[in-house]
């Protein structure tokens, strides 16, 4: 183990202000001259870009359901050279899947316990006062093996409200690290997958600077620094994912941006050349690429632009004649025949797969995925066991091609989104995280 102080920013539930605190704290610590390494606990692929903007260092996911000890160790090594780690949890502190009969498997609490990072719990005290202490005390006592630093009380309405809430915490023996008054202008813009992407925020730098100022005024930053502790796990076989090709043309713009940072870092570390291009700017992928990779994103917001992007479409069609093309979620839909947007407008896509998808009647698809490949996926052979995550609202209307994999959720229940393939082209609705260790 390598000593590396850190903390976990978590909450009893989603929507309590974790991300606002996270971004403000990252920026405040960086302004104080610290090298701050951000992490995201869980499979979220939007938050890390905000973390990068706030801290100046790339943020990485740590996921105790999807990742084995070797990969977790390899990713944690990205913190070497930093002064402190700050991780943002997902959902509520103890929320996870029930696989192996264990409540909270894959939870932020499990990440905090594994890394030894004390939890800073963001408690929304609106609509209550002393009663908030019962919530905080329950989270602190629920699993004594999870280190606990204290709470930040959020959305406090008045000095009297703060006094009463603090009194409850004092009586419960819960350490209060700060109290944030209620402010409606601190909410980050959202859309159906959560936050908008960092690249789409109209004035992200001003927003983050404002969060840092707000935290300095109301939170004891030094107390949080003093509470930080922990270590980085080490494993002899630790390594990031290997690249699926030497020269990889990677779609990268507002329509295609959901790629896990540890995946790209693994490709780069192994010497692969990543060749970004923008389908929205009608750029064709590099003609010398060995592989085209279309990540997920929001193609449904840009259906008309993509359908008219002749250079992009002809480029991937030409490439697919002799070399592999793979798409994840939004990228998968763009490789299909037709994408129907929420207004019911049909947009012709690349037509490399027969897939037809629709947002006209939204249906929520969310959860971890375990896939056993029936056919090759770039970098993996048939029979490979992969882990990933699915999060979208589109509905498959037609999928005439052969299924790519047998796909199940975290509890082993089969899901119908199997992915598909035709010739050199493949696609999945799940975002690849890693192959299973030892598989």
DOSEDO-314396 format. One record per residue: x negated, y, z negated of N, C-alpha, C, CB in turn. Coordinates in pm, whole numbers, plus 50000, padded with zeros to 5 digits. Last residue first. Glycine has a CB too. Layout:
# residues N
XYZXYZXYZXYZ;...
***
This chain:
# residues 439
510654858251646511624851451734510924846251858512774861051774;509044873051487508944858651472509894850951561509194855051333;511334899651483509994894951450510024879851427509444902351323;513384908251756513274902451623511864897251600514294891151603;512644938551929512864924151929512704918951788511894916952027;514394970051874513214961351874513624947051900512444962451739;516384987651976515514991751867514244983351867516244990451732;518334998052249517344988752199516514994952088516444984152313;521655004952231520345011452241519325002152175520345025752173;524204987452411523444989852289522114996552323523204976652213;525154983852662525764994552584525024996952454527224991352556;522794978952929523424974952804524144986752743522374969352705;521694966753251522184977253162522824971253039523184986253234;519634962953546520274957853425520754969553340519304948953344;518494953353865519144963553783519834957053663520164971753866;517634936354060516614942453975517184952253872515604949654060;520574918054061519274919854124518254925254025519384929154244;522404929153803522554925753944521204928354010523714933954013;523904925653478522754927353567523124923353709521534919053517;525144938653163525264931253289524034933653373526534935353366;526604938452829525674943152930525834934853056524224942452878;528644929752671527504920752686526384926652769527954907852748;530964938252484530034946352563528704938852576529814960352496;532464922152311532634920352456531654928152542534024924252494;530824905052042531414917252095531464915952247530604930052052;531084880151782530784884051921531494896951959531194872852017;529744884251459530964883651538530684887951681532074892351476;527554887551293527584875951381528834874551464527414863851302;527384910651157527874899151082528034886751168529194902551018;526584929451342525664926151233526094913951153525524937951141;527864915151653527654925951558526774921051443529024931151504;526384901751957527204900851836526944912851748526904887751759;526064889952287525914901052194526884899352077526154914652265;524244874952526525264871852427525054881752313525184856852378;523584893752829523224887852700524464883152626522454897952614;524484901453079523044901753053522684893752927522564916053039;526904886853297526534892353166525044891153142527314885153053;527144896853641526834886553542526464892853408525684877553592;529744921153729528434914753740528214904653627527334925153739;532124934953690532134922953774530814915253779532524926653912;533804951253494532414947053479532254933953558532014945253327;536084977853445535614966853530534154964053501535824970153681;536494993453221537654989553302537304977853393538145001453385;535324999752905535024992753029536324988953098534154980053002;535395031552757536065018652772535665012552905537605020252761;533485052052527533925048052661534545034152659532755048452759;532345061452299533795061752306534335056952441534295075652279;529595047652102530175054952216531695053852211529625049452351;527035030552000527805041851948528325049752067526935050951852;525015003651887525985008451986526835019451925526874996852038;521694991851855522834998851795523705004551906522365010151698;519684961751820519954975351866521184981051798520144975452017;517454934951874518324942351782518474956651830517774942051637;517104903752049516904918152036517854923851933517094925252171;515464875952148516454880552051516164895052018516454871651921;515124859552462514614869252363515764874052276513924881252432;516344845052662516204838852531515674848052423515314827052542;514414858552927515644852052881515394844352751516184842552989;512064884052811512434872552892513754866752843511334861752888;511264918852838511744907552759512254896452852512874912052663;510554939753003509744937652883510134925452803509844949552796;513754944453124512354948653136511594947853003512284962853189;515394913853075515504928253058514054933353061516274932352922;516524883653233515454892753192515944907153174514324892453293;519404867853075518624871553193517534881253149519524877853305;520484864352832520734853852931519874855953055522214853552969;519244873252512519264875852656519564863152736517944881852700;521084880752242520234869952293520344870352444520644855852235;521404907952019521594902652153520604891452181521444913752258;523124924751780522094914651798522374907751931522064904351678;523884957851679524064947151775522854937751774524294952751916;525724979551459524514972351497524854961351596523804966551373;528255002851581527684992651495526394986851547528654981651476;531165012451754530095016351663529575004051589530585026851562;533385026851963532535014951953531315018751870532115009552097;536615039352004535375040451928534655027051923535655045651786;538005050552297537995039652200536625039352135538325026052267;540025073152482538825070652402539035058852307538445083152324;540965074052788541545069152664540385064652577542575057352688;538965085152948540315090852950541105086552826541055086753078;536525075252988536685082852864538115088252852535665094452857;535565044753143536495055853130536455061952992537905051253162;533695027053397533945030853258534825043253252532625033253184;532725000053585533625011653586533975014753441534935009053673;530014982953735530644987953614531525000253640529584991353512;528484970653926529904972653954530684978953840530534959653990;525374987553989526164977753918527634980653947525864977953764;524745007454159523814996154152524374984654070522485000754092;526195030754175526715018954242525765007254244527085022354381;525765056054067524755050354156525255038154231523525046854078;529125069954070527765069354017526855062054115527755062453879;531805091154126531015080054178529595080954125531025079954333;534255099253898532965103453953532205091154000532135111453848;537585108653855536685097753890535405103353953537375087853986;539215124453585538535126053713537535114753734537815139753719;540365124253336540825114353432540195115553570542295115253446;539295139853145540425145653221540985135953323539975158453291;537165125153057538335126052968539545132453036537975133952843;536035106653354535875115453239537185116953163535355129153284;534825076653471536045084753462535955093353338537325075753458;532465065253690532655070453555533865079553557531375078153504;531635037253893532485048953868532495052253720533915046453918;529475018453910530185023154030530905036454005531195012754076;526465023653710527665016853755528295023053879528665016553645;524485038953613524095028753711525305021653771523165018653646;525805053753424525345060653543524885050953652524215070053508;526165034553224527325039553296526925046553426528115049153208;523505032253140524205020553195525395025153278524665011053082;523125057353028522345053453144522945041453215520925050253103;524875055252810525135064952915524365062053042524805078752868;523615024652750524815032352718525125042452829524635039752583;520685023152933521275020852802522475030152784520235022952689;519345007053224520085018053163520685013853030521175022953256;516624999953443517424996353326518095008753269516564989453219;515214985453727515874997453674516714992753555516775004753784;512344970853894513434970853796513924984953757512984963753672;511994970554257511464971754122512594973654022510474983554114;513184969854511511974961854488511504961454342510874966954573;515504984454508515344974354612514184964954581515114981054747;515345004454322515984991854282515864980954388517444994354252;514315026454465513465019354369514025005354340513335027454238;516625034254604515445029654678514545021354586514665041654736;518225042354388518675031554477517495025754554519735036754576;516785063154280516915050954201517415039354288517875053154082;516915081354502515645076954445515765064154366515085087754358;519595086454541518865079254646517545073954594518625088554767;520105099854296520795087454330520045079554437522205090454376;518355122654305518325113154195518905099754237519095118654074;519235134954543517845130754528517705120254418516945142954498;521995140154489521595131054597520155126054581521745137854731;524115145754270522635146254263522035136254362522145143154117;526815144354243526305152254355524785152554362526825166354346;527185130054010527705124354135527165131554258529225124854135;526125148153826525415135753855525875129653987525605125753742;528115168153831526715171453864525945158953902526045178353745;530385153853747530345159953879528925163053924531165172553879;529635145453482529955135953587529845141853726531335130653567;528815155353238528135160353358528445151553479526625160953335;529875142953026530025157553030529485163453158529325163852910;529115116753059530525119953080530795134953082531365113452971;526475115052984526765116653127528225120353153526425103953200;524955119352730526305124152755526595125652904526525137352684;523095090652641523275105152631524725108752654522375112452732;520525065552692521875070252667521895085452656522435063852541;518005064152957518515063152819519995067052811517685071952725;516825046353215517825056753191518365055253050518985056053296;513845039253364514595037153239515525049053219513635035453117;512195022353619513025034053585513865030453463513945038353707;508885011053680510175008853614510875022253598509985001853477;506645019153810506905004753806508315001753756505884997753718;506485047754028506785041653899507015026553913508025048253836;506135061954256505105052054224505375044854092503745058654219;508105080754271508175069654366507155058754336507965074754507;509715093053989508425091654057508435079054143507265091153954;513185100554056512115094653975510845093254058512545080853920;514305132654169514135118354193513075112954098513755115554340;516415156854025515055152254048515055137154071514135155853929;518675171753964518605164654093517175160754127519185173254204;518895179953711518225189353802518035183153940516865193553745;519985157053603520845168953613520235179653703521095174753474;517765139353603518865137253698519755149553713519695125453654;514525147353558515845152053518516875149053626515805167053489;511815127353426512495134153536513905137553492512505125553666;508605116853299509965122153281510505128653409509995132253168;506795090453278506975100353384508385105953375506695094153524;504355076753083505775080253084505955092353177506305083452939;502175050953101502385064653150503885067153159501695066853291;500835032152828501785033852937501895048552975503175028252898;499185027852608498595032752732499535034052849497505023952770;500195022052365499685010752442499145014852578500775000352459;501195046352285500035040952214499385029552292500445036052074;503465048552450502305057552469501055051652406502595071452409;505115028352345504715028252487503455036652508505855033452576;505385037652082504755024852110504295023752254505705013552078;506795061252127505455061952068504695048952092505545064951917;509205051152224508355059152313506925060052258508945073252329;510035037951987509885030652114508945038252207511255028552181;510255057451796509215047251777508985039151904509605037951661;512435073351890511065078551894509985067851879510885088751788;514895059852104514295059651971512835063951977514405045651910;516685081552309515685071052304515045071352167514625072652417;518865099052452518915090952331517945079052341520345085852305;519145114652679518115118452582518025109352461518355132352535;520735125352937520025112952906518885116052808519465106153036;521835150152967522695138652993522065125552949523025137953139;519795168152921520945168552830521905156852851521685181552848;516985146452997517655159453001518885158552911518045163553147;515235123053141515105131153020515755144653043513615132952979;514345090753249515295101953261515305109653130516725096853297;511165079953318512155081153210513045093253233511455082353073;509255056853472510005069053501511175069853404510495069353650;506315043153373507745042853343508365056453374507995039053195;503785022253437504265035653477505795035653469503785039453623;503704996653312502605006253298503065020453329501455002353390;506384982853109505694984953237504584995153213506684989853349;507364980952854507844971152951507174972453088509334972452967;505084984352574505794989952690506234979152787504905000152762;505824971152246504974971652365505764977452482504444957552400;506624987951936507024980152054506074982152173508434983852096;503854988851695505044994451758505404986251882504835009351794;502764966051442502564973451566503894978151620501834964851670;501284946951190502154958351220501784964951352502064968651107;500044925051083500554924051220501374936051264501384911851233;499414932450821498324929950915498814929851060497644916550883;501104959650677501154945650719500104943750827502574941650771;502014982250421501014978150520501174963250549499584981350471;504105009950325503804995550331502794992650440505074987250355;503295038450146503525033250280503185018450281502685041050386;504975051149853503855044949921504275040250060503295033349839;505815076549603506065065349691504795060349758507065069149795;507315108749526506345098049503506635086949603506405092849355;508515140349421508155131249530507105121149487507635139249650;508855158749223509565145949208509125135649312511055148149219;507485181049308506955173849192507605160049176507165182149065;509185189349516507805184949546507235176649431506885197149574;511375196649359511505185749455510125180349493512265190449581;510275217949221510735206349145510905194249237512055209449074;509825235749430508675230149358509075217749277508065240749265;512425242849501511595235549596510425228849524511075244849707;515275245549367513915245549312513025236749400513905240549163;517545265649553517045252349518515615253749466517085242649641;518285291049640519205283749553518715270149506520505281849623;516505303249809517265311849718518005303849612518245320249797;515565282549967514625289349876515375297549770513665298549955;517875277250119517395267650019516445274149920516695255850088;518005300450279519125296950191518665287350082520275290650273;515645297850426515835309350337516915306350234516205321850417;516265274350569515105274750479515235286150379513815276250559;518475282450722518635271750623517495272050521518695258050693;517235301750885518275305750790518505295250683519565308550863;515585285651038514975295850951515975300450845514465307851034;517595271651175516725264551082516045274250986515665256451158;518765292651329519565284851235518675278051131520405274351309;516635301151489517235310551394518045303051288518145320651468;516255277351635515185282751551515735292551447514145289751638;518675273851780518285264351676517235270251583517765251551739;520885285451935519825293151868519295285151750520355307051821;522515266452065522285279552127521155287652063523545287552122;521545233252119521905243252019521575257152072521165240651885;520625214352296521835221752334522195232852235522985212152347;518535201152185518245209152304519435217552347517815200152420;519785186651981518955198151946518715207152067517625193551887;523205178152057521765175752066520995188552034521395170652206;525725180651801525265182551937523755179951939525595196951990;526405154551561525835167451598525645168351748524515169651527;528775131151666528145137851553527635151351597527005129351495;529925122951897528935113951840528265119851717527895110551942;531695144551965532235131751920531225121851867532955125552031;529995172851815530915167351913531155152851874530355168552060;529165202851627529315188551645530135185451769529955182151523;526895227351492527945223451588527955208351609527725230551723;526385229651137525845227251271526975223151365524735216251267;527315254450910527665241750972527045240751111529185240050980;527045278350784525875269550784526135256150853525425267050642;529145295150745528345297450865527145288050874527865311750868;530475291650507531035285350626530165286550749532355291050656;529275283850198529075292850312529525285850439527595297350324;529135281049851529905277949970529655288450078531415277049937;525825278149710527165283949720527835280549852527105299049702;524075251649576524285259249700525695264849701524045250249823;521765245849332523195247649353523385256649474523895253549226;519275221349226519725233649292521225233849308519055235149427;518745199849072517615205849144517995218749215517065196049244;519665185848776520155194648882518965202048943521215204748828;519735153248651518885164848678519435172948796517435160448707;522035140648422521635141048563520885154148590522885139748657;523315136148181521885133648190521365133248333521555120748124;525885143248144525655129848201524185126348210526275128948338;525655169148054526235159247963525975144948011527735161647948;524655180648289523825180548167524335169848070523835194448098;526845178148459525605170948491524705169948369524855178048605;528665195148328528965180948345527705172948372529965179048457;527295219548350527575214048218527875199148226528755221348154;527355223548628526065221048560526275214848422525265234148548;530085228348656529475216748722528135213348658529295219448873;530365252248507531085240248467530465227648528532565241348508;528695269548652528455267248510529125254248463528975279148427;529855269548908528515264248889528265260848742527465274248938;532285282248846532295268748901530925262048880532675269049052;531285307348772531995299048673532025284448718533435304248652;530205316249018529335313848902530005305248795528905327148840;531835296649282531675308649200530685305749087533035313249142;531875273549444532735284849479532435297649402534155281049457;529525253149611529985258349482530695271749505528805260049383;528415236149807529725242449824530345246549691530665233149898;526495211849620526785219349741528225224649738526565210649866;523885204849408525335207049413525645216249530525865212949279;521555180349423521795194049466523315195349480521045197449602;520125158949169521195162849262521035177449304522575160549196;517395135149134518385144549085519365148149193517715157149031;515805112549185515175125149146516155134949084514525131649265;515535078449144516505089349151515855102149100517785086049070;514905046349293514435058249220515335070249245512985061749261;516695017449244516555028549339516085040849262517905031349415;517155000349040515904998549113515665009449216515894985049180;519695004748941518575010748867517235009248939518485004648729;522385011749111521255002749128520035009049062520974999649279;524165028848971524675017549051523585007149076525245022549185;523305051948849523285039548771523635027148853524245040648657;523565072249037522275070448972522185056848904522045081648870;526235070149106525225067649208523855065249145525155079249305;527385077148857527645064048917526615060549022529025063748978;526505103348828526055093248732526255079148788526795094848599;527915115649038526455115449038525905104548946525905129048996;530585111448952530115106349081528595104949081530555115549195;530515125248712530835110948710530385104348840532355108748688;530025151048793528965143948720529235128948714528835149548579;532355160348897531295156848991530185148948923530725169349056;533855168448679534105155048735533035150648833535455154748803;533295194948631532595184748552532765170748609533105185048410;534745200748920533695207448842532935196848761534315218448747;536295202349247536045196049118534965203949045535635181049135;536495214849492537685208049440537475200849309538175198449540;533155209149580534405216349609535585208149559534545219249762;530755196849549531545199049428532835206749455530725206449325;528945172949702529915183449735530855185149616530725179849866;525675165549641527025163249591527905175249626527025160749437;522955148949752523725161149780525175158449744523605165449932;520295135749574521695133449613522405146849632522425124949507;517275124549636517905137349606519325136549661517095149649669;515565095949527516725101249599517105114949545517925091549587;512105087749566513245091649484514335098449567512795100849372;510715061249741511025075549752512235078849665511305079449900;509785035549779509535041949650509835056749649508115039849611;510395021250002509305030950014508935037449881509685041550113;512505005249908511354998949974510155008349976511714994950117;514305024449812513715014849720512455008649780514725003849686;514975037850050514365045249938513665035749843515415053349864;516155016750195514945023450245514225030650133515305033350357;518345011550028517365001050051516065006950104517924990750148;519715035650048519185031449918518115020849934520325026249828;520555034950311519525044750274518905041250139520115058850270;521005000150413521435013050358520245022350333522215010950229;520674974250488520454984350590520794998350542521264981250712;523154962450278522014958450359521864968250475522184943850411;525394967550121524434978250140523204974250218524024983350010;525864936549972526444949649996525354960050011527404953449883;525074906650109524514917450027525144930750063522984918250044;525584885050268526334886350145525884897650056526274873750069;524314886250503523624878650397524324880550263522144883050386;525854917350585525124905450627524364899450509524164908750742;527264940250550527404930050447526684917150482528874927050422;525614972250596526404960950642526384950150535525874955550777;526035002250401525294993850494526204982750542524024988150429;525785027850163526545022150274525635014550369527295033250349;524655041249954524675026749945525415020150061525305022449815;524835068850033523575062949990523565047749996523265067349851;526855072750333526625073750190525395065750150527845068950113;525235081950640526475079050568526265081450418526955064450594;521695081350601522875081050688524075076550606522655071650810;519025103350483519855091350484520975092350586520425088750347;515935115750574517365118550567518135105550576517805128350679;512835120250405513725111850486515165116250466513555096950448;509735133550401511115136950367512005128950462511385152550378;506475130450268507515125150357508875129850307507455109550364;503525150550257504765146050195505685140650302505445157450115;501255154450404501195157050260502405151450186501075171850234;499885132950664500875142150609500665143950459502315137050637;498095113150724497685126950750498675137250701497465128850896;500605090350811499205092350773498745106250815498295081450836;503105085850912502975096050807501525098550766503775091950686;503035064551075503085077551140502935088951039504405079051218;503345042450919501975047450935501925060751011501135037151007;505955035050948505605043250832504205048950842505735034950705;505805018851174506425032051185506025040851067507965030751191;504524996151067503905003451178504485017551189504104995851310;506374988050871505024992150831504365000450940504164980050799;508524981451035508684991850933507324997050888509474986550813;507354960351179507694972751248507884984151149508964970851331;506964941350971505854945951053506164959251120505514935651158;509534936650855508464943050777507324948450862507914933250678;511984944851115511304936051021510184943250950510774923951092;514944963651171513484962751178512944953151072512854976551160;517674964951127517194962251262515714958951268517474974051350;517894969950847518624959050912517974955251044520104962950934;516254991350784515944978550720516844967150769516084979950570;514775014950962516045007950960515834993750906516685007551101;513705046451025513385034850943514695027450919512675038950807;512815067551298513825059951225513175048751145514855054151322;510865097651284511035083751323512095077151237509705076151312;509875129051426510595121551324510865107451376511915128651284;506965148251488507965138851538508565130951423507365129351642;506655180351336506155166651353507295157751402505555161151219;507885204351292506735204351382506095190751400505715213951332;510185207051139508925203851072507695205251160508985190051021;512385213651302512225220151171510835218351113513235214751074;512145197951530512205212451545511945219551413513585216651601;512255172551411511045176851481511005192051493510955170351620;514905172351320513805171451225512505176551287513625156951175;516255172251565516395183751476515265183951373517765183551405;515495146951652515095158551731515235171451650515925159451859;516705129551459515245131251465514785143151548514635118951520;519615130651505518965138251397517455139851413519255131651267;520115111851712520275126251736519505134351633521765130151734;520115085351651519095089851745519235104651781519145081451871;520545064451366520905076951434519765081751524521245087751330;520155040951215519985040551361520305053451436520825029851416;518225046250906519345041650987519145044051134520605048350942;516695074950797517075061550757518315057450835517335060750604;514245093250951515695091450944515975077050906516375094951080;511575114750841512095101750881513615102350877511545090350790;508865138450870510275135050855510575120750902511125144850934;506135149550700506535138850792508005135350771505655126350773;504485179750682505665172550636506055162150741506845182450609;501875195950555502185187350668503305178050622500915179350718;502455227950401502365213350394502585207050531503395207950294;502825255450393501535250350437501375235350430500495256550357;505295265250352504385265350237503015259250269505015257850121;506565258950586506165272850565505205274350448507395281550541;507115232250528506145235450633505655249850619506765233350772;509065235950332507815229250297506725232150400508035214150284;511045248650488510485255450371509145249150332511475254750252;511645228850681511055241550723510405248650603512135250550787;512685208150519511555205750608510855218850644512025198650736;514855221950401513745217350319512505214550404514135204850241;516535226750619516025237850540514815233950458517095243250450;517065200550700516365209650791515775221550715517315214550899;518355190050467517175183650526516385193550611517585171550611;520585206550434519535206150331518245200650389519985197650210;521915199950674521575213850644520445214450541522805221450592;522305172450637521435177150745521015191650723522135175750881;524055170150411522705164350412521795170950515522785149450439;526695178250373525665188450390524245183250391525785198350284;528685159550373528455166750248527345177250257528115156950141;529255141550579529945154450576529725162550451531365152350592;529315108750428529015117850537529755131050515529395111550673;528635104650073529345101750196528855111050306530875103250177;526875110049863527895099649844528605095649973528905104349743;523535112850007524805118549958525775107149932525395128650061;520015121750043521195113550069522415120050004520985099150015;516725123150113517885131950103519125123750140517745144650198;514055109849948515165106250036516325115850011515615091450013;510545117749946511885118149887512895113949993512205132449832;507075109849874508205112549961509485113349881508335101950069;503555104749882504755109949815505855112949915504425122549734;501805076949929502325087850011503605093149946502595083250157;499305052549904500115062349833500515073649928499335068049712;499575022750074498915035750075499815045850005498605040250220;499174988050000500005000050000499125012650000500955000049878;
***
